[in-house]
Every structure is written in structure tokens, then in C-alpha cells.
């Protein structure tokens, strides 16, 4: 009897937010879990920032990343958040 190993599926979600909503939305996404990466894009679709989130590193990296996102939120009027999630 062989055991079949399932490959996790990758799924992408997009959210359009204004600068004032950015930080709260990113915190909400991180809190949900199973997120592999968050990509911030400007209104022209250009990648502004990529945030890799691995399970063991999230706690140590979240504070400085959120500070950077807060600074970006102050400069940007409209952004798209692309969330890469893992589904088992």
C-alpha cells in the first residue's frame, strides 16, 4: 500500500484598498494564517513591496514590516494587496 502525498495548492486573492485601510487589512490577513506571501502593488500594477511570510519567522518580522507598511500607507492613495495562500 503506497501513501499518496498531496501537494499543497497555492491560491491568490486580491484586495483593493486606500492608504488608510492598508495597515489594518495587512494585519487582518496575517492574523488569518496560511499566508505564504503578501505583495503590494500600486495603481499601475507595479509591485511596490513583497513580504514573504513563513510560519516560523512571522512573529519576529511582523513589527518592522508593519512599520514599513504604515509608511507606505501614508504615501499611497490606492494599492492592491495580492495574497498568496496555501491550501492543503
C-alpha positions in Angstrom: 0.0 0.0 0.0 1.5 3.3 -1.0 0.7 6.6 0.6 0.0 9.4 -1.8 1.4 12.7 -0.7 -0.7 15.7 -1.6 0.9 18.8 -2.8 -0.5 21.9 -1.2 -2.4 24.2 -3.6 -1.5 27.8 -4.0 -4.3 30.3 -4.3 -4.2 34.1 -4.8 -6.6 36.7 -3.6 -6.6 40.4 -4.4 -7.9 43.3 -2.3 -8.0 47.0 -3.4 -7.6 49.4 -0.5 -6.8 53.0 0.0 -3.8 54.1 2.1 -5.8 54.5 5.3 -7.1 50.9 5.1 -3.8 49.3 4.2 -2.2 48.6 7.6 -5.4 47.2 9.1 -6.0 44.9 6.1 -2.5 43.5 6.2 -2.8 42.8 9.9 -6.1 41.0 9.3 -4.5 38.9 6.5 -1.5 37.9 8.7 -3.9 37.0 11.5 -5.9 34.7 9.3 -2.8 32.5 8.8 -1.9 30.1 6.0 -0.4 33.1 4.1 2.8 32.5 2.2 3.4 35.9 0.8 1.8 39.4 0.6 2.5 41.6 -2.4 1.6 45.3 -2.5 1.1 46.8 -5.9 0.4 50.4 -6.9 -2.5 51.7 -9.0 -0.5 50.9 -12.2 0.1 47.2 -11.2 3.8 47.7 -10.4 5.0 45.7 -7.4 5.7 48.1 -4.6 6.7 45.6 -1.9 6.8 41.8 -1.4 6.5 40.3 2.1 7.4 36.6 2.4 5.7 35.1 5.5 6.9 31.7 6.7 5.4 30.1 9.7 8.5 30.3 12.0 9.5 33.8 11.1 6.2 35.7 11.2 6.5 36.7 14.9 10.0 38.1 14.6 9.4 40.0 11.4 5.9 41.4 11.8 6.7 44.6 13.8 9.3 46.1 11.4 7.2 45.1 8.3 4.1 46.7 9.7 6.1 49.9 10.4 7.2 49.9 6.7 3.6 49.3 5.6 2.5 52.2 7.7 5.0 54.5 6.0 3.8 53.2 2.6 0.2 53.8 3.5 1.0 57.4 4.2 2.3 57.9 0.7 -0.1 55.8 -1.3 -3.7 56.6 -2.2 -4.7 53.3 -3.8 -3.0 49.9 -3.6 -3.7 46.3 -4.4 -2.9 43.7 -1.9 -2.2 40.3 -3.5 -2.2 37.4 -1.0 -0.6 34.1 -1.8 -2.2 31.4 0.4 -1.5 27.7 0.8 -4.4 25.2 0.9 -3.9 21.6 1.9 
